[in-house]
Amino acid sequence: METNDVLHRHERKFRRSRMLVKVSLAILLLLILLLQYDHIVNWLKNLG
């Protein structure tokens, strides 16, 4: 019974960490997109 409780707690922690990973990946993607956007805007200005 105790081992089952420990496993359940570990599973919950694992789920939370997986969610954090997804969130951090999303933030990273957004940052990359923003950086690329800035780069593209500068490139267009240079063309014009």
C-alpha positions as CSV (number, residue, x, y, z in Angstrom):
1,M,0.0,0.0,0.0
2,E,2.8,2.4,0.9
3,T,4.7,1.6,-2.3
4,N,1.5,2.3,-4.3
5,D,1.2,5.7,-2.6
6,V,4.8,6.6,-3.4
7,L,4.3,5.6,-7.1
8,H,1.2,7.7,-7.3
9,R,3.1,10.7,-5.9
10,H,5.9,10.2,-8.3
11,E,3.5,10.0,-11.2
12,R,1.9,13.3,-10.2
13,K,5.3,14.9,-10.0
14,F,6.2,13.5,-13.4
15,R,3.1,14.9,-14.9
16,R,3.7,18.3,-13.5
17,S,7.3,18.3,-14.8
18,R,6.1,17.2,-18.3
19,M,3.7,20.1,-18.3
20,L,6.5,22.5,-17.3
21,V,8.6,21.1,-20.2
22,K,5.7,21.8,-22.6
23,V,5.3,25.3,-21.3
24,S,9.0,26.1,-21.5
25,L,9.1,24.7,-25.1
26,A,6.2,26.9,-26.1
27,I,7.9,30.0,-24.6
28,L,11.1,29.0,-26.4
29,L,9.2,28.8,-29.7
30,L,7.5,32.2,-29.1
31,L,10.9,33.8,-28.4
32,I,12.4,32.3,-31.6
33,L,9.4,33.5,-33.6
34,L,9.7,37.0,-32.1
35,L,13.5,37.1,-32.9
36,Q,12.8,35.9,-36.5
37,Y,10.1,38.5,-36.9
38,D,12.5,41.3,-35.9
39,H,15.1,39.9,-38.3
40,I,12.5,39.6,-41.2
41,V,11.3,43.2,-40.5
42,N,14.9,44.5,-40.7
43,W,15.5,42.5,-43.9
44,L,12.4,44.0,-45.5
45,K,13.5,47.5,-44.4
46,N,16.9,46.9,-46.1
47,L,15.1,45.8,-49.3
48,G,12.9,48.9,-49.2
